[in-house]
Amino acid sequence: MSEMIQFSFALSPRMRAFIEVRDALACLESAYVTQNAFYWLHSACDLRASLLGDQGRKHVIPEIVALFQDMKTHLNKLAADLPHYSGKVQTACNNINDHITKLQDGMVTACSFLAHDALINAHLNTQKKHDWLGHRSCMQQSLKTLWKNSDDRTTPLHHALVPLSDAVNTLDSMLNDFVSWNKQIAEGGVGQISPERKISYGLLVIGLPEEEVSRGIIPDISGNRLAIRVRFQQWLPGEAPKDVHDDLPYAMMLVPVGSQ
């Protein structure tokens, strides 16, 4: 069986804040491993926006803590409805408490680094404004030399972010562990999802087989919490997006956490 590629769609501002920081951390980790300077700087600026509340984003740490609390509420309800899960639920709740406690570790260091590092701020400024005095040129001409000693910049931030990365990865896994997949068919490349009105959902996850994604098939959603339309497109190199017109099997799950 091929791997299932998951696409997360936030159905609430809180879940959107979580997805933004989850993806920023993943990109930053990839850039740290490969030592890709521009990729690292772009990811660091994206993460900075989430942690410091820049560019209209909310401070993400309170949102993550609130999501953990929502998850505990969901798990305790699950244990009440299905007592044979109570042992696993208690273990999961204890794990959540540990992550909430450790989450603050390193955040002061990480936030201070992201707020004050001159190179990160210079790169951020190149994204925000026109610079007629050549600031962008300075970045391009200096980065290759500056990056020869990049460990002094990337490693301290990497270590400071470990508690946050652990918490985000754990929460991301839990959001998928306690909800089952629902198999669907997108007739003519279009599917309709009608969430239960009595349940507030915070996250929609669409799953596609790896071979479909490898040939450029990507989901797009529109609508609202009560009526969601899934449309599949094909993204081919050098071509405009094309609507898929064939029937396409896919999987979906709605997660009743983080609906606020």
Salt bridges, closest charged atoms under 4 A:
GLU20 OE1 - ARG57 NE 3.58
ASP23 OD1 - ARG22 NE 2.94
GLU29 OE1 - HIS158 ND1 3.22
ASP46 OD1 - ARG57 NH2 2.49
ASP54 OD2 - ARG48 NH1 2.19
GLU63 OE1 - ARG14 NE 3.07
ASP70 OD2 - ARG14 NH1 3.52
ASP81 OD2 - LYS77 NZ 3.12
ASP117 OD1 - ARG153 NE 3.05
ASP131 OD2 - HIS135 ND1 3.16
ASP172 OD1 - ARG22 NH1 3.23
GLU212 OE1 - ARG215 NE 2.78
ASP220 OD2 - ARG231 NH2 3.72
GLU239 OE1 - LYS242 NZ 2.88
ASP243 OD1 - ARG231 NH1 3.39
